[in-house]
Amino acid sequence: MVRRVLSDALRSLGVTEDCTADILLAVSEACANAVRHGGPANRYEVVAAIGHGRCDVRIIDNGSGLPRVPEHYPPSDTENGRGLLIMQSVVDDISFDIAPGLGTTVRLLKHLDWDDDATLRAATDHRVLASV
C-alpha cells in the first residue's frame, strides 16, 4: 500500500520513473526493516513530504533500533543485511533517530528529477501519509 500511494503521488507530480523507482526501493527496504526489527506488533508509520525539489520520507517504528550501520555488503551467501546499504546507494541522504525503548525513525531524502513537462508542479508542497 505504501508503495502504491507514494508512487501515485510522485508520478502524478511528474517525477521521472528512475527517481520514483529509487525512492520506492529505499522505502521498501526501510519498511521491511521496520517489520523485521520494529517491535512485537510489526506496525510502523510512513510519512512523506514532497516539495522544494525533494522527497522526504520517514519510516517510524517501535523497535529498539540498530546498533550501527554496516560499512560493507555481507558475503554473497548471506541472506540478509543489505537493506541499509541499498538505501544509502539510491537516496541522497539517510539518517536514523533511535530512541531506546521508544522506537526508530529512518529518514530518507531524495532530490527529485522531473519529467520535462513537470516544471510548474515542482514548486508545490505535498504530504503523503500512510500507516501500516
N, C-alpha and C positions, 0 to 999 in steps of 0.2 A: 504494500500500500504506500509506504514512504517513497519508494522509487517512482511509482506512478504519479503521485501528487507533485513531487519535485520535478520530474521530467516534463510533465504537462506545463507547469509554471515556466520553466526555463525555455521550453520550445515555443510557448505562446508569446514570449518576450523577444524571440529571435536570437537566442544563444545558439552558437554553432553546435552541430552534432558531436564533434570531437570534445569540445569543452563540456557539454552535457554528460557525455559518457564518462569523462574523468571524474566529475562530481559524483555521479551515480555509483561509480566503482568505489570511491573513497567512503561514501555514505554507507554503502552495503557492507563494507569491511568493518566500519565503526559499529553498525547495528549488530553484526554478527558477534563482535566482541562484547557488546552490551548484553546480548542474550547469553553468551557463554560465561561471562565474568561479572555480570551486573547485579547479582544478588539472587536470592531464592525465588522471587516472584517472576524473574525474567521479563520485567516490564521496564520500558525506557521511554523517553520523550525525545522527539526531534523537533527542533525549531530552526527554520531557515529564514534569513533575511536577504533579499535580492535588491541591490541598489548601489549607486555610485560606482558602477562598473565592476561589481564583485558579488559573489555569493558567499554568505557567512552561515555555516551550518553548525549547530550544536546538538550533540547526542548526549543525553543526560540519563545516568542510571543510578542505582542504589548500591552498587558493588563497593568492594574495598580498594579498588584501583590497582594499577600495575606498579611493580617495584621500580622498573626502569624501562626505557625504550631500547630495544635491541639495536646494535650497531651494524649487524650483518645478517644477511639471509641465512636461515638454518640450512643444514645439509639437504640435498635434494631428496633423500629418502625419508625426511621428516614430514609428517602430515600437516602440522600446524606451525604457526609462528611467523608467517609472512605478512599478516594483515597491516600492522603498523608501518612496515617498510613500503608496502604497496601504497598506502595512503600518502606517505611522505613523497612518493615519486609522482603523484598525479595532482596534488594541490600545491598552492604557493606557500601556505603556512599551516602548521598543525600544532596545537597546544593542548595541554591537559591540566585540568583543575581537579585535584584529588583531595577530597575531604574525608579522612579516615572515619569510617563508620557511617558516613552520610552519603557517599556516592562519588561518582566521577563524571566530569563533563569533558567531552572531546570536542574541540573547536577546529573546524576545517574552514579554511579561507581560500577561495579561488577567484582570481581575476578573470572576468568573463571576456570571451571572444564572441563577436556579434556577426550575424549574417549581414550581408550588405544593406538590406532594407530595414534594419532594426535600430538605426542610429537614434531616432527620437525616443524609442522605448527604453534605451539605456539609462536615461536620466531619471526615470521614475523609480521610487522605492516600493518594494513589495515584501510581504511577510507571509510565510507558509508555515502552518503548524500541523503536527501530527503526533499523536500519542499511540504507542503500541503496547 
